[in-house]
């Protein structure tokens, strides 16, 4: 895969303590940051996009990867979970912390397959 674009996002779960929701919101944040038409620029179909989805949260094992994958309308996404992000305690000390997920989307194509 020839990497062509990296975009970053951040998502939160303010009260529910939902790592998946924070991750999904981070992916959407990264996707909504750009409107670059890479597929068309290089003569590919959108379904040819290869997307590496790196997600950092304090408890990666609590992220439902299948739910994260539903965010992508096309392309081939590979979700990779990492320890990262931030669990910020609530000001009153009660309940779930605010969960922050950091996301990096790396987009590319199999350039040799298309070229020849």
LOTIBA-964531 format. One record per residue (C-alpha): residue number from 1; residue in three letters; x, y, z. Coordinates in Angstrom, 1 decimal, padded with zeros to 4 digits. Layout:
MARKE  num  residuo    east   north      up
MARKE  NUM      ALA       X       Y       Z
...
END
This chain:
MARKE  num  residuo    east   north      up
MARKE    1      UNK   000.0   000.0   000.0
MARKE    2      UNK   001.2   003.4  -001.0
MARKE    3      UNK   000.3   005.8   001.9
MARKE    4      UNK  -001.0   009.1   000.6
MARKE    5      UNK  -002.9   010.8   003.4
MARKE    6      UNK  -003.0   010.9   007.2
MARKE    7      UNK  -005.8   012.6   009.0
MARKE    8      UNK  -006.4   012.9   012.8
MARKE    9      UNK  -009.4   013.1   015.0
MARKE   10      UNK  -010.5   013.0   018.6
MARKE   11      UNK  -013.7   011.6   020.1
MARKE   12      UNK  -015.2   011.6   023.6
MARKE   13      UNK  -017.7   009.8   025.7
MARKE   14      UNK  -018.6   012.4   028.3
MARKE   15      UNK  -020.7   010.5   030.8
MARKE   16      UNK  -021.4   006.9   029.7
MARKE   17      UNK  -017.8   005.6   029.9
MARKE   18      UNK  -018.2   004.1   026.4
MARKE   19      UNK  -014.8   003.5   024.8
MARKE   20      UNK  -016.5   002.4   021.5
MARKE   21      UNK  -018.5   005.6   021.3
MARKE   22      UNK  -015.4   007.7   021.9
MARKE   23      UNK  -013.6   005.7   019.2
MARKE   24      UNK  -016.5   006.1   016.7
MARKE   25      UNK  -016.7   009.8   017.3
MARKE   26      UNK  -012.9   010.1   016.8
MARKE   27      UNK  -013.1   008.3   013.5
MARKE   28      UNK  -016.0   010.5   012.4
MARKE   29      UNK  -014.0   013.6   013.5
MARKE   30      UNK  -011.1   012.5   011.3
MARKE   31      UNK  -013.2   011.7   008.3
MARKE   32      UNK  -015.1   015.0   008.5
MARKE   33      UNK  -011.9   017.0   008.5
MARKE   34      UNK  -011.3   016.3   004.8
MARKE   35      UNK  -013.0   016.1   001.5
MARKE   36      UNK  -010.1   015.1  -000.6
MARKE   37      UNK  -011.1   013.0  -003.5
MARKE   38      UNK  -008.0   010.7  -003.5
MARKE   39      UNK  -009.7   007.9  -005.4
MARKE   40      UNK  -010.7   010.1  -008.3
MARKE   41      UNK  -007.3   011.9  -008.3
MARKE   42      UNK  -005.5   008.6  -008.9
MARKE   43      UNK  -008.1   007.0  -011.1
MARKE   44      UNK  -009.3   004.4  -008.5
MARKE   45      UNK  -012.7   003.4  -007.3
MARKE   46      UNK  -013.5   004.5  -003.7
MARKE   47      UNK  -013.8   000.8  -002.8
MARKE   48      UNK  -010.1   000.5  -003.6
MARKE   49      UNK  -009.1   002.7  -000.7
MARKE   50      UNK  -007.1   001.0   002.0
MARKE   51      UNK  -007.5   002.6   005.4
MARKE   52      UNK  -005.4   002.0   008.5
MARKE   53      UNK  -007.4   003.1   011.5
MARKE   54      UNK  -005.2   003.6   014.6
MARKE   55      UNK  -007.2   004.3   017.8
MARKE   56      UNK  -005.7   005.1   021.2
MARKE   57      UNK  -007.8   004.7   024.3
MARKE   58      UNK  -007.0   003.8   027.9
MARKE   59      UNK  -008.7   000.4   027.6
MARKE   60      UNK  -008.4  -000.8   024.0
MARKE   61      UNK  -010.0  -004.1   024.9
MARKE   62      UNK  -013.3  -002.3   025.5
MARKE   63      UNK  -013.6  -001.0   021.9
MARKE   64      UNK  -016.0  -002.9   019.6
MARKE   65      UNK  -014.1  -003.0   016.3
MARKE   66      UNK  -017.2  -004.1   014.4
MARKE   67      UNK  -019.0  -000.9   015.4
MARKE   68      UNK  -016.1   001.2   014.4
MARKE   69      UNK  -016.0  -000.4   011.0
MARKE   70      UNK  -019.6   000.6   010.3
MARKE   71      UNK  -018.5   004.3   010.1
MARKE   72      UNK  -016.7   003.6   006.7
MARKE   73      UNK  -019.1   003.8   003.7
MARKE   74      UNK  -016.4   002.3   001.4
MARKE   75      UNK  -012.8   001.2   001.4
MARKE   76      UNK  -011.0  -001.5   003.2
MARKE   77      UNK  -010.5  -000.5   006.9
MARKE   78      UNK  -008.0  -002.2   009.2
MARKE   79      UNK  -008.6  -001.1   012.8
MARKE   80      UNK  -005.6  -001.2   015.2
MARKE   81      UNK  -006.2  -000.5   018.9
MARKE   82      UNK  -003.5   001.0   021.1
MARKE   83      UNK  -003.2   002.1   024.7
MARKE   84      UNK  -003.5   005.9   024.7
MARKE   85      UNK  -006.1   008.6   024.8
MARKE   86      UNK  -007.2   009.9   028.2
MARKE   87      UNK  -009.6   009.0   031.0
MARKE   88      UNK  -010.4   012.4   032.6
MARKE   89      UNK  -012.0   012.1   036.1
MARKE   90      UNK  -015.4   013.8   036.5
MARKE   91      UNK  -015.1   017.1   038.5
MARKE   92      UNK  -017.4   015.7   041.2
MARKE   93      UNK  -015.5   012.5   041.4
MARKE   94      UNK  -018.6   010.4   040.8
MARKE   95      UNK  -019.5   008.2   037.9
MARKE   96      UNK  -017.6   007.3   034.8
MARKE   97      UNK  -014.6   009.4   033.6
MARKE   98      UNK  -014.8   011.4   030.4
MARKE   99      UNK  -013.1   009.1   027.8
MARKE  100      UNK  -011.0   010.7   025.1
MARKE  101      UNK  -010.0   008.6   022.0
MARKE  102      UNK  -007.3   009.7   019.6
MARKE  103      UNK  -007.5   008.5   016.0
MARKE  104      UNK  -005.2   008.5   013.0
MARKE  105      UNK  -006.5   007.5   009.6
MARKE  106      UNK  -003.9   006.5   007.0
MARKE  107      UNK  -005.3   006.2   003.5
MARKE  108      UNK  -003.6   004.7   000.5
MARKE  109      UNK  -003.9   002.5  -002.5
MARKE  110      UNK  -002.2  -000.6  -004.0
MARKE  111      UNK  -000.6   001.6  -006.7
MARKE  112      UNK   001.2  -001.2  -008.6
MARKE  113      UNK  -002.0  -003.1  -009.1
MARKE  114      UNK  -003.6  -000.1  -010.8
MARKE  115      UNK  -000.5   000.9  -012.7
MARKE  116      UNK   000.2  -002.3  -014.3
END
